[in-house]
Amino acid sequence: MLQLSRATHGMMSVQSFTYKELEKATKHFEEVLGKGASSTVYKGVLGEMQHGNVEQFKVHPQNATGMSKYKVRTNTYILMVQIETGEFLLAIWFDKIPEKTIVWSANGGNLVQQGSKAQLTTDGQFMLNDPKRQEVWKANLAGTGAVSYAAMLDTGNFVLASQDSTNLWESFGQPTDTILPTQILNIGSSLVARYSEMNYSSGRFLMQLQSNGNLALFTTNFPLVSANAAYWSANTDGGGYQVIFNQSGYIYLEAKNGSQISSIASNGASTSNFYLRAILEYDGVFRQYAYPKNSSDSAGRPMAWSLLSYVPGDICTSIRQATGGGACGFNSYCILVNDQRPKCLCPPGYSYLDPNNDMNGCKQDFVPQECDEGQDADLFDFQDMPNTDWPLSDYEYFQPVTEDWCRQVCLTDCFCAVAIFRNGNCWKKKTPLSNGLLDSSVGGKALIKVRKDNSTNTSGESPNKEHQSTLILIGTLLLSSSAFFNLVLLITTLWVVSRLNSRKRRTLQPYAATQGMSLRSFTYKELEEATKNFKEELGRGAFSTVYKGVLDIDNKNFIAVKRLDKMVTEGEQEFQAEMSAIGKTNHKNLAQLLGFCNEGEHRLLVYEYMSNGSLASYLFGNSRPSWYRRTQLALGTARGLVYLHEECSNQIIHCDIKPQNILLDDSYTARISDFGLAKLLKTDQTRTVTAIRGTKGYVAPEWFRNMPVTTKIDVYSFGILLLELICCRKNFEQNAEDENQMILADWACDCYEVRRLHLLVQDDEEAIEDFKRVEKFVMVAIWCIQDDPSLRPTMKRVLQMLEGAIEVPLPPVVPNSSVQFKSKKSSWTQNPRLISKHSQKDRNDRSQKCNLENSE
């Protein structure tokens, strides 16, 4: 037995090979590298093996392959294609952990379609071509040698090498947003943050080792990839030569003589026990992460990516630039949340430009103040935001003044959007606002000018006001005629005006619940015209019908109009609940309410239109959505529920989570809708008792036990929904061929008990390849559907388990079915135990059925 010694991750390891393995690796000892007095050295290549570390895996010229099958792997990394919204990305990621963490990509700004090919050509060019054979990306070779092969090294470096193993191109030399251990950044090298979490095109932040030797973080002149303003620096002018990421996990700046001059990340974790990476993330923070290779060597860390270090410490207060939006986009402000990550929010009266990207800035939701002689200052007021500022956005400054004086001077200035008052100082600011932040160090307060009636009508006057003016003018002109006749006309005019005012009070006065919300008030006629007399129906509920409409025919600004069909008590309550709940929320995973109509007996709600319909039609349609897409929908729904439960000013229980109430926008992002059954809790409440709500199959058992209802009912419903996403089937299939599979929750629990979870995703190759995640998701779902609400995790903990931030503990004894179904001849009632608890024999029989199915 021969032994071959080689370095791996900087640690010397010795692997035992058979003579046959080395004979094959060297092609029968064909190529001699050198001879000594008592030995001969041969060149060889180690291929993909069952054990040990892989030195390199070669791709030889003429290897062209379809994108969905392209793989070059080592024992740690894989060069493949990441499917992204139906398109493809040539990328390198970690291959041995459940989270497909991308560390390099070729075509982040230009995703390709199905049928594209990655190819190492006969003339040594490694390129990516689209289905029309047009070049999308090509590796720019250094030197004049011919490429003999491509190889994925165990460090994560993908190289194109010549016959003598000289690297003519390497991914380490062309980094995107991530560096790995053993990777070096030389002077002029840079990392560019991606645009958003799932958009790999170039974003708004840049890390660069400058020509003067200083390492710095910059905002970019987006969409150009050029430095705008520095917001963090290593202060190594004249000294820095290389950025080193060593195998012990330390990242530091090295001088030309090899001495360490500045430490960037010193919380080391060795590559012998951890997978490591450092990334300039899309929020502008440079973070270092570690992932344990196995639980025995985790040093107490979870089997997930855990944060080791980051710079800058507080990006919200670090960025203050003369041009650009700041840490967040224009008209928004930055705040650090519990995990020290920045969150971008909109001030009162503003909403996100892109609900799917909170860093893209905010827009005003009301008609701006007019600047003509008849100023409408009396239509505006201020909302206070303590410890908030938009530095460098001011155009006038006064001191010393009082707060009332500062308010008045901004109120009467049509250009003034925000006034900052602090210690007798007053700054006036106009839009777009930049560098926004909320931090206790700021002090003072921001006075946000908003329109009192929240009107988004582009006309300066309401139609009723115009009608009143016209009638008064007609009456005045007629006064020049007969006194008696004019008197009659005057009385008639005053009577009509009085009736108009009375009608306005009756029909246009919104509920108190709408005060303080940036919603547009529509007339019934506007919505009748927008929907073409309520022609195209999108869906129907117990108290309402949803229609498709368009506000701007030229720009195709589609909307969804929900009309309450019956003005009964519950219908009225549904309207008020939706107004109160949705009007004060704003999250990328919630359907956005645009406005309402509260005119006479008409109650209508206006939502943004979701072009891809509901999750129900998408999930249970003719074609099965990809496993990746289903996992993203689960995560998006979970994030929306976390927002409702923990991040709103008032906690919201949805009460009716089901696929029909999860809508899909243009990019197939999950958007929770239908808050008509939501129960709004005050800030000092955690439980409430109310009438049964929800949909059979998704309703938690406590509804039927006269128990207080908490957010845990949404957790239960989400657990059922999660099982449906995993298995791509409904939670109850009355016509199932096997009655043991009729109730999805029972079947999933039984298969989990006997470790036959692959039965839940049969014929789903993508899910089977990601089986660890399937198992994790099923375990989380079982936790969610526990009978005892106190055993169910919170949605925040559910999200953390799904994301891999914390480990998923083994679920307790699997609960017997609490779902609301019986046999085909039974009906749904208010008894939570419609199906009697299974005897142990029943459960054993069903477990045996899973075994039998597996053996077949």
C-alpha positions in Angstrom: 0.0 0.0 0.0 1.4 3.4 -1.1 0.8 6.7 0.8 0.5 10.1 -0.8 0.8 13.2 1.3 -0.9 16.5 0.2 -2.0 19.8 1.7 -5.7 20.4 2.1 -7.0 23.8 3.5 -3.5 24.4 4.8 -3.6 21.3 7.0 -1.4 18.4 6.1 -3.5 15.2 5.8 -2.4 11.7 4.7 -4.6 9.5 2.6 -4.1 5.8 1.8 -4.4 4.8 -1.9 -4.4 1.4 -3.6 -1.8 0.8 -6.3 -4.7 0.4 -8.8 -6.0 3.9 -7.9 -2.6 5.5 -8.5 -2.0 3.5 -11.7 -5.3 4.9 -13.0 -4.6 8.4 -11.8 -1.3 8.5 -13.6 -2.5 6.7 -16.7 -0.1 3.8 -16.0 2.7 6.2 -14.9 2.7 7.9 -18.3 4.0 11.4 -17.7 7.3 11.7 -15.8 7.9 14.9 -13.9 11.3 14.0 -12.5 13.7 11.4 -11.4 15.9 10.9 -8.4 18.5 8.4 -7.3 15.9 6.1 -5.9 12.6 7.4 -7.1 10.6 8.7 -10.1 7.8 11.3 -9.9 4.8 11.1 -12.2 1.9 13.5 -12.9 -1.6 12.3 -12.1 -5.2 13.5 -11.6 -7.5 12.3 -8.8 -11.1 12.0 -10.1 -14.3 12.1 -8.2 -14.0 9.5 -5.4 -16.1 8.0 -2.7 -13.8 8.9 0.1 -11.1 11.4 1.0 -10.5 14.9 -0.3 -10.7 15.6 -4.1 -7.7 17.4 -5.6 -9.4 18.4 -8.8 -12.1 17.3 -11.2 -11.2 17.9 -14.9 -13.5 19.0 -17.7 -11.8 18.5 -21.0 -12.4 20.5 -24.2 -15.6 19.8 -26.2 -17.5 19.2 -22.9 -20.7 21.1 -23.6 -23.7 20.4 -21.4 -27.3 21.5 -20.8 -27.6 24.0 -17.9 -29.7 21.9 -15.6 -27.2 19.0 -15.6 -23.9 20.8 -15.6 -21.8 19.8 -12.6 -18.1 20.0 -11.7 -17.6 19.2 -8.0 -15.2 18.5 -5.2 -16.0 17.3 -1.8 -16.9 20.8 -0.7 -17.9 22.9 -3.7 -19.8 22.5 -6.9 -19.9 24.4 -10.1 -23.4 24.1 -11.4 -26.4 26.2 -12.3 -28.8 27.8 -9.8 -32.3 28.0 -11.0 -33.7 31.5 -10.3 -37.3 32.5 -11.2 -37.3 30.1 -14.1 -33.9 31.3 -15.3 -30.4 30.0 -14.8 -27.2 31.2 -13.1 -23.7 29.6 -13.6 -22.4 29.6 -10.1 -20.2 27.9 -7.5 -21.7 27.0 -4.1 -21.1 24.8 -1.1 -22.3 21.2 -2.0 -22.2 19.5 1.4 -24.7 21.6 3.3 -28.5 21.9 2.9 -28.3 25.7 2.2 -27.1 26.1 -1.4 -24.9 29.1 -0.5 -23.5 30.7 -3.7 -19.9 32.0 -3.4 -19.3 33.0 -7.1 -21.4 33.5 -10.2 -20.6 34.3 -13.8 -23.8 35.8 -15.2 -25.6 37.4 -12.2 -26.7 40.4 -14.3 -27.8 38.4 -17.2 -29.7 35.2 -16.3 -30.2 32.7 -19.1 -33.1 30.5 -20.3 -33.6 26.7 -20.4 -31.5 25.3 -23.2 -28.4 27.4 -22.5 -25.0 25.7 -22.4 -21.7 26.0 -20.6 -18.9 24.8 -22.8 -15.1 24.4 -22.8 -14.4 24.6 -26.5 -11.7 22.9 -28.5 -9.8 26.2 -28.7 -9.7 26.4 -24.9 -12.5 29.0 -24.3 -14.8 28.5 -21.3 -18.1 30.2 -22.1 -21.8 30.4 -21.4 -24.1 30.6 -24.4 -27.9 31.1 -24.5 -30.3 28.9 -26.4 -29.6 30.9 -29.6 -25.9 30.2 -29.2 -25.2 33.9 -28.4 -22.3 34.4 -26.0 -23.5 35.5 -22.5 -20.3 35.2 -20.6 -16.7 34.1 -21.3 -13.7 33.7 -19.1 -11.0 36.2 -20.1 -7.7 34.2 -20.2 -4.4 35.6 -18.9 -1.3 34.6 -20.8 -0.9 32.9 -24.2 -1.0 29.2 -23.3 -3.7 26.9 -24.5 -6.3 25.6 -22.1 -6.0 21.9 -21.5 -8.6 21.4 -18.9 -10.9 23.1 -16.3 -10.7 22.0 -12.7 -12.6 22.7 -9.5 -10.1 22.8 -6.6 -11.1 21.8 -3.1 -10.6 25.4 -2.0 -13.6 26.4 -4.1 -11.4 27.9 -6.8 -12.4 27.0 -10.4 -9.4 27.2 -12.7 -8.7 26.9 -16.4 -5.2 25.4 -16.7 -2.7 24.7 -19.5 -1.0 21.4 -20.1 1.8 22.2 -17.6 -0.9 23.1 -14.9 -0.4 26.8 -15.2 -3.6 28.6 -14.3 -4.7 30.8 -17.2 -7.9 31.9 -15.5 -9.4 31.3 -12.0 -12.5 32.3 -10.2 -10.5 33.4 -7.2 -9.0 36.2 -9.4 -12.5 37.3 -10.5 -14.5 37.4 -7.2 -18.1 38.6 -7.1 -19.3 39.3 -3.6 -17.6 36.5 -1.6 -14.1 35.4 -0.6 -13.0 32.0 0.7 -10.1 30.7 2.8 -6.8 30.8 0.8 -8.2 33.5 -1.5 -6.3 36.8 -1.8 -7.4 40.2 -2.9 -4.7 42.2 -4.5 -4.5 46.0 -5.1 -7.3 46.9 -7.5 -9.4 43.9 -6.6 -13.0 44.5 -5.4 -16.1 42.8 -4.2 -19.5 44.1 -5.4 -22.6 43.4 -3.4 -25.6 41.8 -5.2 -28.6 44.0 -5.8 -30.9 42.1 -3.4 -31.1 38.8 -1.6 -32.2 36.9 -4.7 -31.0 39.2 -7.4 -27.3 38.5 -8.3 -26.8 41.6 -10.5 -24.4 44.3 -9.2 -25.8 46.3 -6.3 -25.2 49.5 -4.4 -22.1 48.7 -2.4 -18.4 48.0 -3.2 -15.3 46.8 -1.3 -12.0 47.7 -2.9 -8.3 47.5 -2.1 -7.3 50.9 -3.5 -4.1 51.7 -5.4 -2.9 53.7 -2.3 -3.1 50.5 -0.2 -6.3 51.4 1.7 -9.1 48.9 2.0 -12.5 50.6 2.1 -16.2 50.1 1.7 -18.0 52.4 -0.7 -21.5 53.1 -1.9 -21.6 53.0 -5.7 -22.9 55.4 -8.3 -25.7 52.9 -9.1 -26.4 51.5 -11.6 -22.7 52.1 -12.5 -20.2 49.9 -10.6 -17.9 52.8 -9.5 -17.1 54.2 -6.0 -19.3 57.0 -4.7 -18.5 57.6 -1.1 -16.6 55.6 1.5 -18.4 54.6 4.7 -15.8 52.4 6.3 -12.0 52.2 6.0 -9.1 50.1 7.3 -7.0 53.3 7.3 -4.0 51.6 5.7 -3.0 54.3 3.2 0.4 53.6 1.8 0.7 50.3 3.6 -1.8 47.7 2.3 -0.7 45.3 -0.4 -3.0 42.2 -0.1 -6.1 41.1 1.8 -5.5 37.6 3.2 -8.2 35.1 4.3 -6.2 32.3 5.9 -7.2 28.8 6.8 -7.5 29.7 10.5 -10.4 32.0 9.6 -8.6 35.3 10.1 -9.0 38.1 7.5 -6.3 40.8 7.6 -4.4 43.3 5.5 -0.8 42.5 4.7 2.0 44.8 3.7 4.4 44.1 0.8 7.0 42.8 3.2 4.5 40.2 4.5 3.8 41.8 7.8 0.2 42.1 9.1 -0.8 45.7 9.4 -4.6 45.6 10.0 -7.0 43.0 11.2 -10.5 42.9 9.5 -11.9 39.7 11.1 -10.2 38.1 14.1 -12.9 35.8 15.4 -11.2 32.8 13.8 -12.6 29.3 13.2 -10.4 26.8 11.5 -11.3 25.3 8.1 -10.6 21.9 9.6 -13.9 22.1 11.5 -15.9 24.7 9.7 -16.8 25.9 6.2 -16.0 29.6 6.1 -16.9 32.5 3.8 -16.9 36.3 4.0 -19.4 38.2 1.9 -20.2 41.9 1.1 -24.0 41.5 1.5 -26.6 43.4 -0.4 -27.2 45.7 2.6 -23.6 46.9 2.5 -22.2 45.0 5.5 -19.1 42.8 5.1 -19.8 39.7 7.2 -17.8 36.5 8.0 -19.8 33.3 8.5 -18.9 29.7 9.7 -20.8 26.5 9.2 -19.8 23.4 11.3 -18.7 20.4 9.2 -20.2 18.1 11.7 -22.0 18.5 15.0 -19.2 16.9 17.1 -16.8 19.7 16.2 -19.3 22.6 16.2 -18.0 24.3 19.4 -21.6 24.9 20.4 -22.6 26.5 17.2 -25.8 25.4 15.4 -25.6 23.4 12.2 -26.2 26.5 10.2 -24.3 29.6 9.0 -23.4 31.6 12.1 -22.0 35.1 12.2 -18.4 35.5 13.3 -17.7 39.2 12.6 -18.9 42.2 10.5 -17.9 45.7 9.5 -19.1 48.4 9.9 -20.7 48.0 13.3 -23.7 50.2 12.5 -24.2 50.9 8.8 -27.2 53.1 9.5 -25.0 55.7 11.2 -22.0 55.0 9.1 -23.3 56.2 5.7 -23.7 59.9 5.2 -23.1 60.9 1.6 -23.7 64.0 -0.5 -25.3 62.1 -3.4 -27.3 58.8 -3.3 -30.0 57.5 -1.0 -27.7 56.4 1.9 -27.9 53.0 3.7 -31.5 52.7 2.4 -33.1 54.2 -0.7 -34.5 57.7 -1.1 -37.3 58.8 1.3 -36.8 55.9 3.6 -34.9 55.5 6.9 -32.5 52.8 8.3 -32.9 51.1 11.7 -30.9 48.3 13.3 -33.1 45.3 14.4 -32.3 42.7 17.0 -29.8 40.8 14.9 -27.9 44.0 14.2 -29.0 43.9 10.6 -30.3 47.1 9.0 -34.0 47.4 8.1 -35.3 50.0 5.7 -38.7 51.5 6.6 -40.9 54.2 5.1 -42.0 57.3 7.2 -45.7 58.0 7.7 -47.5 58.9 4.4 -44.9 57.0 2.3 -44.8 53.4 1.0 -42.2 51.2 -0.7 -41.5 51.8 -4.4 -41.0 48.1 -4.7 -42.7 46.0 -2.1 -40.2 43.2 -2.9 -37.2 45.3 -2.1 -37.4 47.5 0.9 -33.9 49.1 0.0 -35.3 50.6 -3.2 -36.7 53.7 -1.4 -40.2 55.0 -0.7 -42.7 57.3 -2.4 -45.3 59.8 -1.2 -48.8 58.4 -1.0 -50.6 61.7 -1.0 -51.0 64.8 -3.2 -48.1 67.2 -2.5 -48.8 70.7 -1.2 -49.6 73.3 -4.0 -47.3 76.3 -4.4 -49.8 78.8 -6.0 -51.2 81.8 -4.2 -54.0 79.9 -2.6 -51.8 77.6 -0.6 -53.5 74.6 1.1 -51.4 74.6 4.3 -54.6 74.0 6.4 -54.9 70.5 4.7 -51.6 69.3 6.1 -50.3 68.3 9.5 -47.2 66.7 11.0 -46.5 63.2 12.4 -43.6 63.1 14.9 -40.7 60.7 14.6 -38.3 61.0 17.6 -34.6 60.3 17.0 -34.9 60.4 13.3 -33.1 62.4 10.7 -32.2 62.7 7.0 -28.7 64.4 7.2 -27.6 66.5 4.2 -31.1 66.8 2.7 -31.8 70.2 4.2 -32.1 73.4 2.2 -32.7 76.0 5.0 -31.5 76.2 8.6 -32.7 78.4 11.5 -31.6 78.9 15.2 -32.5 79.6 17.9 -36.2 78.9 17.4 -39.1 77.0 19.1 -40.6 73.8 17.9 -43.9 75.6 17.1 -42.1 78.1 15.0 -40.3 75.3 13.2 -43.6 73.5 12.5 -45.2 76.7 11.2 -42.3 77.6 8.9 -42.4 74.2 7.3 -46.2 74.0 7.1 -46.4 77.2 5.1 -43.5 76.2 2.7 -44.8 74.1 -0.1 -41.2 72.8 -0.7 -40.8 71.5 2.9 -41.5 67.8 3.3 -39.8 67.3 6.7 -38.6 69.6 9.4 -36.0 68.4 11.9 -36.1 70.1 15.3 -33.3 69.5 17.8 -32.1 71.7 20.7 -33.5 75.0 19.3 -32.3 74.2 15.8 -34.6 73.8 12.8 -33.7 72.3 9.5 -36.1 72.2 6.5 -35.8 69.3 4.1 -37.3 68.6 0.7 -37.7 65.3 -1.2 -36.1 63.1 -2.1 -34.8 62.6 1.4 -31.5 60.8 1.8 -29.3 59.2 4.5 -32.3 58.5 6.6 -31.8 56.8 10.0 -33.5 56.3 13.3 -31.1 56.0 16.2 -31.0 57.0 19.9 -27.8 59.0 19.2 -29.7 61.4 16.8 -31.9 63.1 19.4 -34.6 65.6 18.6 -37.4 64.7 16.3 -38.4 64.6 12.7 -41.7 66.4 11.8 -43.2 64.5 8.7 -45.6 66.6 6.8 -48.6 64.6 5.6 -52.0 65.5 4.1 -54.7 65.3 6.7 -57.3 63.5 4.5 -54.6 61.2 3.0 -56.1 62.1 -0.4 -54.3 60.8 -3.5 -56.7 62.7 -5.9 -54.5 64.6 -8.4 -57.1 67.5 -8.5 -56.6 70.3 -6.2 -60.3 70.5 -5.4 -62.9 67.8 -4.9 -65.7 67.3 -7.4 -68.2 68.4 -4.9 -66.4 71.6 -4.2 -66.3 72.4 -7.9 -70.1 71.7 -8.1 -70.7 74.0 -5.1 -68.7 76.8 -6.7 -70.5 76.4 -10.0 -74.0 76.6 -8.3 -73.1 79.6 -6.2 -71.8 81.4 -9.3 -75.0 80.7 -11.3 -77.1 81.9 -8.4 -75.1 85.1 -8.0 -75.4 85.9 -11.7 -79.1 85.5 -11.6 -79.5 88.0 -8.8 -79.3 90.7 -11.4 -82.8 89.7 -12.6 -86.1 90.0 -10.9 -85.7 90.3 -7.1 -88.4 87.8 -6.3 -87.3 85.4 -9.0 -83.7 85.7 -7.8 -84.7 85.2 -4.2 -86.3 81.9 -5.1 -83.2 80.9 -7.1 -80.9 81.9 -4.2 -82.9 79.8 -1.7 -82.9 76.9 -4.2 -79.1 77.2 -4.6 -78.5 77.3 -0.9 -80.7 74.2 -0.5 -78.7 72.3 -3.1 -75.4 73.2 -1.6 -76.7 72.1 1.8 -77.7 68.8 0.4 -74.3 68.3 -1.2 -72.6 69.0 2.1 -74.9 66.6 3.8 -74.3 64.0 1.2 -70.6 64.5 1.5 -70.7 64.0 5.2 -72.7 60.8 4.8 -70.8 59.2 2.0 -67.2 60.4 2.1 -66.4 60.5 5.8 -64.1 57.4 6.4 -64.2 55.3 9.5 -62.1 56.4 12.3 -60.0 53.3 11.7 -58.7 54.8 8.5 -57.3 57.9 10.2 -53.5 58.0 9.9 -53.3 55.6 7.0 -52.0 56.4 3.6 -55.0 55.1 1.6 -56.8 56.6 -1.3 -60.6 57.2 -1.0 -62.4 56.1 -4.2 -65.9 56.9 -5.2 -68.2 54.0 -6.1 -68.4 55.4 -9.7 -64.6 55.3 -10.1 -64.5 51.7 -9.1 -67.5 50.8 -11.2 -65.8 52.3 -14.2 -62.4 50.7 -13.3 -64.0 47.2 -13.2 -66.3 47.8 -16.2 -69.3 47.5 -14.0 -67.7 44.6 -12.0 -67.3 42.4 -15.1 -64.3 40.1 -14.5 -64.6 38.1 -11.3 -61.3 36.9 -9.7 -62.7 35.1 -6.7 -65.6 34.8 -4.3 -65.8 34.5 -0.5 -68.5 34.2 2.2 -69.1 38.0 2.3 -67.3 39.3 -0.7 -66.4 39.1 -4.4 -63.2 40.2 -6.0 -63.1 41.8 -9.4 -60.3 42.8 -11.7 -60.0 46.4 -12.7 -57.6 49.0 -14.2 -57.0 52.5 -12.9 -54.9 53.8 -15.8 -55.8 52.1 -19.1 -52.7 53.5 -20.9 -50.2 52.2 -18.2 -52.2 49.0 -17.5 -52.3 49.8 -13.8 -54.4 46.8 -12.8 -56.1 46.5 -9.4 -58.2 43.9 -7.5 -61.4 45.3 -6.1 -63.1 43.4 -3.3 -66.8 44.3 -2.9 -68.7 43.2 0.2 -71.8 41.7 -1.4 -74.1 41.8 1.7 -74.2 44.6 4.2 -74.9 42.3 7.1 -73.2 42.5 10.5 -70.3 40.2 9.7 -69.8 41.9 6.4 -69.5 45.3 8.1 -67.1 43.8 10.6 -65.0 42.3 7.8 -64.7 45.7 6.2 -63.6 47.5 9.3 -61.2 44.7 10.2 -59.5 44.9 6.8 -59.3 48.7 7.0 -57.8 48.6 10.4 -55.3 45.8 9.8 -54.0 46.2 6.3 -54.1 50.0 6.2 -51.3 50.1 8.8 -49.1 47.3 7.5 -46.4 47.3 4.9 -44.3 44.2 4.1 -43.1 42.6 0.9 -45.0 39.4 1.9 -48.4 41.0 2.4 -50.8 42.1 -0.3 -50.9 45.9 -0.3 -54.1 47.7 0.2 -54.2 50.8 -2.1 -57.5 52.3 -1.0 -61.2 51.9 -0.2 -64.7 53.1 -1.0 -67.0 53.9 1.9 -70.0 55.5 0.1 -73.5 55.0 1.3 -74.1 51.3 1.5 -71.1 50.5 -0.7 -68.0 49.0 1.0 -65.1 48.1 -1.3 -61.4 47.6 -0.9 -58.8 48.2 -3.6 -55.7 46.0 -3.7 -52.7 45.7 -5.9 -53.4 43.1 -8.6 -51.5 39.8 -8.3 -50.9 38.5 -11.9 -50.1 35.0 -10.9 -53.2 34.3 -8.9 -53.3 32.3 -5.7 -51.0 29.7 -4.3 -53.9 27.2 -4.5 -54.2 27.4 -8.3 -50.4 27.4 -8.6 -49.7 24.5 -6.2 -52.6 22.3 -7.2 -52.6 23.0 -10.9 -51.6 20.7 -13.8 -47.9 21.2 -13.5 -45.9 20.8 -10.2 -43.9 23.9 -9.1 -40.2 23.3 -8.5 -39.0 22.3 -5.1 -36.9 25.4 -4.9 -39.9 27.6 -5.6 -42.0 25.8 -3.0 -39.4 26.4 -0.3 -39.3 30.1 -1.2 -43.0 30.3 -1.0 -42.9 28.7 2.5 -40.3 31.1 3.7 -42.1 34.1 2.3 -45.4 33.1 3.9 -43.5 32.6 7.2 -41.9 36.0 7.0 -45.3 37.6 6.4 -46.7 36.0 9.5 -43.7 36.9 11.6 -44.4 40.5 10.6 -48.1 40.3 11.5 -47.4 38.6 14.8 -44.3 40.5 16.1 -43.4 43.5 14.0 -46.7 45.4 13.7 -47.6 48.2 16.1 -50.6 46.0 17.0 -50.3 42.3 16.9 -52.5 40.7 14.1 -53.9 37.2 14.0 -54.8 36.3 10.5 -57.2 33.5 11.4 -57.5 32.0 7.9 -54.1 31.0 6.5 -54.6 28.7 3.5 -53.4 28.5 -0.1 -56.3 30.5 -1.4 -55.2 33.5 0.8 -51.6 33.4 -0.4 -51.3 35.4 -3.6 -48.4 35.4 -6.0 -47.0 38.6 -7.6 -45.1 38.9 -10.9 -42.0 37.3 -9.5 -43.9 34.6 -7.7 -43.3 36.1 -4.2 -45.8 34.9 -1.6 -48.2 37.7 -0.5 -50.6 37.1 2.3 -54.1 38.4 1.6 -57.6 38.6 3.0 -57.4 40.1 6.4 -61.2 40.0 6.7 -61.0 37.4 9.4 -58.1 39.0 11.2 -58.5 39.7 15.0 -56.6 42.8 15.9 -55.1 42.7 19.4 -54.2 45.7 21.5 -50.6 45.9 22.6 -51.3 44.7 26.1 -53.2 41.6 24.9 -51.9 38.2 24.0 -55.1 36.1 23.9 -58.6 36.7 22.9 -61.8 34.7 22.8 -63.9 35.1 19.6 -66.2 33.2 17.3 -64.9 30.3 15.2 -63.2 31.6 12.1 -61.2 30.1 9.3 -61.5 27.2 6.8 -61.9 23.5 7.5 -58.7 21.6 7.3 -56.6 24.6 8.5 -58.4 25.5 11.8 -56.5 24.8 15.0 -58.2 22.5 17.6 -58.5 25.3 20.3 -61.2 26.9 18.1 -63.5 24.1 19.2 -62.6 23.9 22.9 -63.7 27.4 24.0 -60.0 28.2 24.6 -58.4 31.6 24.2 -57.2 32.1 20.7 -53.6 33.2 20.2 -51.2 33.6 17.3 -50.6 29.9 17.6 -53.7 29.3 15.5 -51.9 30.8 12.6 -48.9 28.5 13.4 -51.2 25.5 13.1 -52.6 26.7 9.8 -49.1 27.3 8.5 -48.1 23.8 9.5 -50.9 22.3 7.3 -49.9 24.7 4.5 -46.3 23.7 4.8 -47.2 20.0 4.4 -49.1 20.9 1.2 -46.1 22.8 -0.1 -43.8 19.9 0.6 -46.1 17.2 -0.9 -47.7 19.4 -3.6 -51.2 18.1 -2.7 -54.2 19.2 -0.8 -54.5 18.5 2.9 -57.6 16.4 2.4 -58.2 14.3 -0.7 -61.5 12.6 -0.4 -61.0 10.4 -3.5 -57.5 9.1 -2.5 -57.0 5.6 -3.7 -55.4 4.7 -0.3 -57.5 5.9 2.6 -54.4 6.1 4.8 -53.3 8.9 2.6 -56.6 10.8 2.6 -55.6 13.1 5.4 -52.2 14.6 4.6 -51.2 15.5 8.3 -51.9 11.9 9.4 -50.0 10.4 6.5 -47.0 12.7 7.0 -46.8 11.9 10.7 -47.0 8.2 10.1 -44.3 8.2 7.5 -42.1 10.4 9.7 -42.5 7.9 12.6 -41.2 5.0 10.4 -38.6 7.2 8.6 -40.2 6.9 5.2 -40.5 10.6 4.3 -39.4 10.0 0.8 -42.9 8.7 0.1 -44.2 12.2 0.5 -42.0 13.5 -2.4 -42.1 10.5 -4.7 -41.3 11.3 -8.3 -39.9 14.8 -7.3 -36.2 14.4 -8.1 -35.3 18.0 -7.0 -36.9 17.5 -3.6 -35.2 14.0 -3.2 -31.8 15.6 -4.0 -32.5 18.1 -1.2 -33.8 15.5 1.2 -32.3 17.0 4.3 -34.3 20.1 3.8 -37.4 18.0 3.1 -36.9 16.2 6.4 -36.3 19.5 8.2 -39.5 21.1 6.7 -41.6 18.1 7.7 -40.3 18.2 11.3 -41.1 21.9 11.5 -44.6 21.2 10.1 -45.2 18.5 12.8 -44.1 21.0 15.5 -46.7 23.5 14.1 -49.6 21.1 14.1 -49.3 20.0 17.7 -52.6 19.8 19.5 -51.4 21.7 22.5 -50.9 25.3 21.5 -48.1 25.8 24.1 -46.0 23.1 22.3 -46.2 24.9 19.0 -43.3 27.3 18.3 -43.8 31.0 17.5 -43.7 31.9 13.8 -40.4 33.7 14.4 -38.9 30.4 15.7 -40.6 28.5 12.8 -38.9 30.9 10.4 -35.5 30.5 12.1 -35.8 26.7 11.8 -36.8 26.8 8.2 -33.9 29.2 7.3 -31.4 27.0 9.2 -30.6 29.7 11.8 -31.4 27.2 14.6 -31.6 23.4 14.6 -34.9 21.7 14.5 -35.3 19.5 17.6 -37.1 16.2 17.3 -40.8 16.7 17.5 -42.6 15.2 20.6 -44.9 12.3 20.2 -46.8 12.8 16.9 -50.3 14.1 17.7 -53.3 12.1 16.6 -55.2 13.9 13.9 -57.0 17.1 14.9 -57.9 18.0 11.3 -61.6 18.7 10.6 -62.5 15.9 8.3 -64.4 12.6 8.4 -65.1 9.9 6.0 -66.7 10.6 2.6 -70.1 10.4 4.1 -69.4 12.7 7.0 -69.5 16.5 7.3 -67.5 19.1 9.0 -68.7 20.1 12.5 -67.4 22.0 15.5 -65.9 18.9 17.1 -62.1 19.0 17.0 -62.0 15.2 17.2 -64.1 14.4 14.2 -61.8 11.5 13.6 -61.5 9.4 16.7 -58.0 9.0 18.0 -56.2 6.2 16.2 -55.6 3.1 18.3 -52.0 1.9 18.4 -53.1 -0.9 16.1 -54.4 1.6 13.6 -51.2 3.6 13.7 -49.1 0.4 13.4 -51.2 -0.7 10.4 -50.6 2.6 8.7 -46.9 2.6 9.5 -46.8 -0.9 8.1 -48.5 0.5 5.0 -45.7 3.0 4.6 -43.2 0.1 4.8 -45.1 -1.9 2.2 -45.2 1.0 -0.2 -41.5 1.4 0.2 -40.8 -2.3 -0.5 -43.0 -2.1 -3.6 
